[in-house]
Amino acid sequence: MKKTSLFENGMIWFGAGVSIAEILTGTYLASLGFKEALLAIIIGHIIGGFLMFLAGVIGGVNNKSSMESVKMAFGHKGGLLFAILNVVQLSGWTAIMIYDGALSATSIFKTGFPLWCVIIGGLIVIWILIGITDLGKLNVVIMAALFILSIVLCGVLMRSNAPLKSVGDPLSFGAALELSVSMPLSWLPCIADYTREAKEPVKASGLSALIYCIVSAWMFLIGMFGAMKMGTGDIATIMLKAGLGILALLIIIFSTVTTTFLDSLSAGISFESIVPQFRGKWAAVIVTVIGTICAILFPMDNITNFLYAIGSVFAPMIAVMIADYFILHKKDSDAFNYKNLIAWLIGFILYRFLMHTDVIVGYTVPDMILTIIITLVLSKIPAFSSKVKEA
């Protein structure tokens, strides 16, 4: 397997960060006001970025994909639960990204929503078939173009004389913080799929998390600032009001492709953990086709519940992995680790409970702290066997 350089890893996660989903989620924070929203974006991405780094290190150092590294904490059969859930959430992300990209493209060039879904889905398939290590100069050119176009968009918004005003449904600071954490959190079950191929996995994990979170926070800021300037949370309307025209279309199409192909590709890699005989690349193509069909058939306008669902599953999962790997220094190779599965289940229930309270620090941090403590406590119970051998 060809190893990727730090630069290549950086380009991968720059592309993941330049995303319509990030801009869209940023618009939800516009009701808070500029200062509070900015604070929520920064703190949320610091928390999420640190967790991304740890997840990247676990898989990268052990040369394991994200879902294979999950099996180190939950057992090689217990980990299948998270592989299945990961394929589901990444398939959902693929559909949502295609839907959002096509919807925004249709608002700019009214050539038909289904056609744009097919165009975006087709480009994603091309990216998958080319592959991470062979994108090379094409990826650099696309990333440079997106960087320039994003700067142009920022410049146009900054020059607007429109006053900043809060728009959208009211949102508490804790909920805004959680939305900011949720984006990097959604990449936790994916990052090791790429750091395992890095020449320097620890440095690659740090650089990947850093670049992604800086760019993602920037996209959040564009969405939030644009909504407050233009008085709407509709991305296409913001870009049209900013006078971008064809530039807006290019940003929408290529940012959707460079982010979504990582979702599809990781879904394929996760599927390999479930069915090792099936090639991940072709599973990724199937996920993209299904995502394209779902984007055409089903409305996906509000993704906040989807983001919270991801947090409730994967925040306690990574908490258990952190406790197991960095504190207990364990690598479980047996069928099930019931202690860790129970710790995750309690963490999942706690997260869902915290969602119904207004916690100023969000739900992820307290849930993860409690889940780590529960994992450590359960590990000390000698009468409770954490390893169950296969018959």
N, C-alpha and C positions, 0 to 999 in steps of 0.2 A: 504494500500500500504506500503510495506516494505521500510523504509528510508535508504538511502545509507550513508556510513561514508565518511569522508574526504579522507581516504586512497583509498576507492573504486572509488571515483570521480577522484582522481589523476591517478589511473590505467586506467580508461576509456580514459582520455585525453592524457596520455602517448602513449597509443595504437593509438590514432587518429594522433598524431604527427609523429610517426614512419611510414612513408608513401613513397611509390614509387613516388606519385605525387609531394611531397615536394622535393625529390631528383631530379626529372626530371625538375621541375621549377627552382631549384638551378643551373642546367646546363645552363639555358638561360642567367644567369648573368655572365658567364665566359668570355664574351667579354669585360667586364668593366675593368678587372684587379682586383687583389686580394683586395687591400685596399678599393676601391670604392664599390666593390660588398659586402664586409663585412659590410661596413657602411650602405648600402642600406638594407641589411638583418636585421641588428640590429634595425635601426630606424623603418623600416616597421613592424617588429614584436612587437615593443613597442606600436606603434599606434594601430595595429590590436588587440593586447592583451588587451589594455584598453577598446576598444569597446566591445570585447568579455565579459569582466568583467561586464560592464554595462548591456548588454543584458541578462547575466545570473542572475544578481540581480533582474531585473524587473520581469522576470518569476519566479525565485526561491522564492522571498519574497511573491509574490501573489499566489504561488502554482499553476501556470498556465504553460502549454506547450508554446513553442516558438510562435506558431501561435495563440494561445489563448491570449497571452500577446500582440501580435500585434493588436488584436481586441480592446484592451483598448485604443489605440490611433486612430484607423481608423473606429471604429464601428464594430458590430458583423457581418454585411454584407460587409462593406468596407474591412474588414480584409481578406475576402475570396479570394480577388485578390492575396494577398501575399501568402496565403496558396497554391493556385493553382500554382503560380510561384515557390514556394519552392519545391513542389512535382516534378515539371519539372526539376529544377536545381539539386535536389538530385538524381533523376532518371538518369540525365545526368552524374553526378559524379559516380554513381554506374557503369554505362556502361564504362566510361573512366578508372576507377580504374581496373576493370576486364580486359579491353583491354590492359592496360599498364602492369599489372601483368603477363598476359598470354603471351604477346609479349616478355617480358624479360625472362620468364621461358622457352619459346621455343628456345631462343637464347642459353640457357645453356644446356637444355636437349631437343633435337629435336624429341619430341614425337607427335607433331601436335598442332597447335595453337587452334583449336576448342576444343580439349580435355582439354587443360589447362584452357580455359574459363569455361568449365563445372565443372572442379575440383574446381576452385576458387569460382565459383557461388554456388556450392554445400556446400562448407565449410562456406560460408557466411550465407546460409540458416540455417545450423546447429547452428551457433552462434546466429542467430535471435531467433530460437526456444528455445535455452537454456535460453536466456534473460540476461539482464544486471545484475540483482540482484542474479542470480543463477550461473554465470560464476565462481565466487569465486576463488578457488585455481588454476583452469585451467588458468584463466586470469593472475594471478600472475606469474605462471610458464612461460607462453608465453611471458609476458612483460620482465621478467628477461632474457629469452633466446634472445629476440630481442635486449635488452640493451647490452648484452655481444657481440652478433654478430656485432652490430653497432660499438662498441669499437674496435673489431678486424679489421673491415673494415677501420676505421680511422687510426689505427696503421699501417696497410699495406700501405695506401696512404701516410702517413707521412714518412715512411721509403724508399719510392720510390726516386731514384736519379734523376728522370726526372725533368727538369726545369719547372717552372710555365710559361705558355704562354696563352695569350688571344685567345679564340676560339669561333666560332659561329658568328651569325649575329650581327652587331653593335647595341648597346642598350644604350639609354641615362640614366643618373642617375635617372631622374624622372620616367621613364618607369620601371626601375629596382626596385625602391622603391615601385611603385604601385603593381608590381608582388609580392613583399614581403608582402604588406598589404593584398593582395587579398586572400591569403590562410586562415589566421585567419578570414577575413571578410566572407569567404564562410561558416564558422561555426556559424555566428551570428544568422541565422534563425533556429539553432539546439540546442544551448547550454542549453537553458532553459528546453528542453525536459528532461535533466538529472539533472540540479540543482533544479528543482521543487521537486525531490525525495530525496534531500539531507537533513540530519538532521540540518545542519547549512548552509542555502543557500548562505549567503553573503560570508562566509569563503570558501565554496565550489566553488563559482563563481571565487573568487580570485585565489584559488589554481589551479582550472581547467585551467583558462586562462594563469597563470604563467607556469605551467608544459607544456601545449600544445605549448606555444610560444617558450620556451627554446628548447624543443625537435624538433619542426618544424624548428627553426633557425639552429639547429645542422644538420638536414637533408638537408636544403638548402646549408649549408657549405660543406657537403659531396659531394653533386652534383656539386657545383661550383668548389671545390678544385679537385675533381676527374676528371672533364672535363679539367681543366687547366693542370693537371699532365699527363693524358692519351691522350690528344689531341682529345677527342671525347665527344659528349653529350649523347651517347648511354649508358644507365645504365648497361645493361648486359655486354657490351664490357668493360666498366670500371671495373666491378667486375671480369670478366674473366681475364683481364690484371693484376688485383691485385692478381690473383691466388686463388680465394676463392672457385670456383667449387660448391660443394654441399652446402656449407655455404651460397653462394650467392642465391641459389634456396630457401633455408629456409627463408632468409631475405625477398626475393621478395614475396613468397607465404603468409607468416604469417603477414607481414606488410600490405599487400593488404587486407587481411581478417579483421584484427583488426580495420582498418580504414573504410573500405567500409560497414561493417555491421552497423556502426553508421549512415552512409548516408541512407541506406535502412530503418533502423528502424525509423529514423526521418521522412523520406518520409511517412512511414505508420502512424506515429503520426500526421503529418500534414494533411494526408488524413482524419483522424478522425474529424478534424476541419471542413472539407467540408461535409463529410457524417458521422455523429456521430454514426450511427448504425453499421458501418463497423469496425471490430476489426483491430487496427493498426498493430499488429504482422502479420496478414495474408496479409494485404496490402503491408507490407515490403517484404514478401516472393514473392508476385507478381511482385513488383518493381525489385527484384533481378533476377527473371526469365527473365523479359523483358530486363533488363540490360545485362544479359548474352547473349541473342539472338542478341541484338544490337551490342555488342562487337564482336561477330562472323561475323556479316554481314557488318559492316561499319568501315572505317578507322578513327582513332581518334588520329593522331600523334601530332598535334599541338593544345594545349589547351589554348593558350594565349587569343584568342578572347573570348573563353568561360569564362575565369577568368575576363576579362573586362566587359562582359555582367553581371556577378554576381555582380560586384562592382557597376555598374550603377543602378541596381535595389535595392540592399540591403543597400548600403551606405546612400542614402537619406532616406530610410525607417527607419534605426536605428537613423538617425539624428532627424527625426520627433518624434520618440519615446522618445529620450533623452530629447528633449525640452518639450514634453507633460508631461512626468512623473517626471523628476527631476527639471524642472524649473517652469512649469505651475501647476504641481501636480494634473493633471486631470486623471480620469478613465472613459472613454466614454463607456456607455453600450447601446447606441442607434444604429440604423441601419447603418447610414453613418455619418462620420465626413468629410464633404466636404472641410473644410479649410485644414485639414491635408492631404487629398488626393490631393488637388491642390498643396500644398507645396511639397509633394513627386514628383508629376509630373514635377514641375519646377526643382526640384533637379535632377531628372532623365535626363531631357533635358540638364541641365548645365553640368552634368557629361559627356554626349556624346559629348558636345561641347569642354570641356576641353581635351578630348582624342586627339583632333586634334591640340593641342598646346603642347609645350615642357615646362611643369611646373616642376621646380626642386624639389618641395615637393610632386610631384605626383598629382593625381586627387582627391583622397578620402578626404584628409584634407580640401582643399578649398571648395569642393562641400558640405561637411557636415557643415562647418561653415556657408556658405551661406544658406543652407537649414534650419538650426536652426534659423537663423535670419528671414528668410521668414516665418517660422512657428510662431514665436513670433509676427511678424508684423501682420499677418493674424488674430491671436487670439485677437488682439486689435480692430478689425473692428466690431463695434457693429451692423451695419446694415446687416452684412453678417452672417446668421445663420449657426453655425457649427453643429447643431444637427437637424436631420430630423427624426421625429417619424414615426414608421411604421403605416400604415393605419389599 
